Structure formats: C-alpha cells, structure tokens
C-alpha cells in the first residue's frame, strides 16, 4: 500500500548546475551524492536529482514541487537577488502568500506561506497551480 511520498525525483540535463541550484540557491541540505544520484533532505520527503539519458532534454512543466516556508518575503527577496526565474510572481492568495520559481531545467517549484492561524488546520495547501 502507498503510505507516503518518499522522494520526488527530477530528471536534469546538467547535474552540476542543478546541484548548485538546489544546494547553493535554495539552501537545501545535501544528504547523499554520487555520479548519477543526488538527494536533498533534512527530514521527510527527499528531493532527488538524476541525469536525463536523452541528449535533447524535454521541457515538462506539468508537475510542481511544493515547499512551505516560514518567511515568504525574505525567501522571495533572496531568490530575486540570486536572479532566480519566477514563473509566478509573489502574490497574496486566499490561502496565503504564494510564488512559483523555475530550476535550471524548467522544473516548477511552488513556494508558499500560510497565515499562522491556519497552519495547524490544513495539512498542505491547494490552489498553487501556475494558472
């Protein structure tokens, strides 16, 4: 039976460039690294990178990896300073503050902060699609 998501695996065109993005730009803790596999996580679900086998790397933005943050404005400001591409600019939504960024391969990353009073009521959020 499926009980929880253990890893989100992203196929990347340039492993070194992607490792730098997730480790240095997003400040994700590096958990494990080998030639064909890199894991980021300090607890819970792992974000893993694996090299794409094809020379022509397909752009597929039909999936979002979502992160909750504790200081949305500070996180977004830091990402802007690092010239990270925003697919959806930071915005106040009915469910909280929300933005979507892109990694070097175009994978979409949703960033949100729910109001403090709501965080214990909703296990995750909805309405985070790019549209």
N, C-alpha and C positions, 0 to 999 in steps of 0.2 A: 504494500500500500504506500502511496505517496504521502509523506507526512510534512515535509518542509523543503524549501529550496536550499540545497547545499552550496550550489555555485551558479553564477552567471558567467558563461564562457563567451568571450568576444574574439572573433577571428580578426587578426590585424595584419596589415600589409608590411609594417616595419616594426619589429619587436622592440628595438632600442628606443625608437621615437615614442612608442606607446608606453613603455615602462617609464620614461622620463615624464610623460604627461600625467600618468596616474600617481606616480611616486612624488615628483617634484612640484607639479602644478596643483593637483588635487590633494596632495599630502596624505595619500593613503599608505598605511603601513605595509611594507613588503613582507610577506610571510614565507614565500618559497620561490626559488628561481632556478631554472635550468635552461638549456638551449631552446627548447620547444614549449616551455610552460612557465608561466609566472602567476603567482597568487598574491592577492592583496586582501588582507582582513586582519582585524584585531579581535573580532568576535563575530559569531553568527555566520551569515552567508558570505561566501568567498566570491570576489571578482577575479576571474582568471583570464589570462591572455594566451592565445595560441596562434602561431603563424598560419595565415591563409595559404593554401597549397597552390592556388592558381596565380599566374603572373598578373592577369587582369583582375583586380580586386573589385567585386561588385559592391555598389553602394546600396545598402538596405537599411532604411530608417523606419522599419515597421515595428520596432521594439524600443522601449525606453527602459533604462536602468534608473531607478528612483532612489534618491537619498534624502533623508530628513536632516536638517542642520539646526543648530541651536542659535546661531546669529546670522540670519539670512543676509542682512545688509552688508555685514563685514565680509562674508564669503563672496558675495557677488562683486563687491568692490575690489577684492583681491584678485578675482578671476579677470575682471576688466583690465586691471593693471598688468596682468600677465598676457593680455591680448587673446584670451580665450574667446572663441566664436560663440555668440548667443543665437540659438535658433528661435528662442522666445525670450524677449527682454524681461527683466524682473518686473513683476506686476503683483498687485494685491488682488487676490481672488476671493470668492466667498468662503473657501476652505482654508485660506491662509496666503502667505507670500509664496510666489512660485516663479521659476525661470527654467529654461531648458538650454543646455550648452551642448557643444559637439566635441568629441575627441578627435584626434588627428585623422581617423578613418571615417569620420562622419557618424559614429555611433551617438545616439541621443542620450543625454543624461539629464534627468529631471531633478531639480533641487527645490525643496520646499521647507517652509517653517509654518507649522500650525500655531494658532493662538494658544498660549499657555493653558488656558482653562479647558481647551478641547483635547489636549494630547492624551489624556487618560481615557477618553470616551471612544476614540476612533483608533483601531489598531494600525491603520495606514490611511492613505488619502485616495481620493478619486478626482477626476476632472483635470488630470495633468497632461492630457494629450496636447500636441503642438497646435492643433486647430484652434 
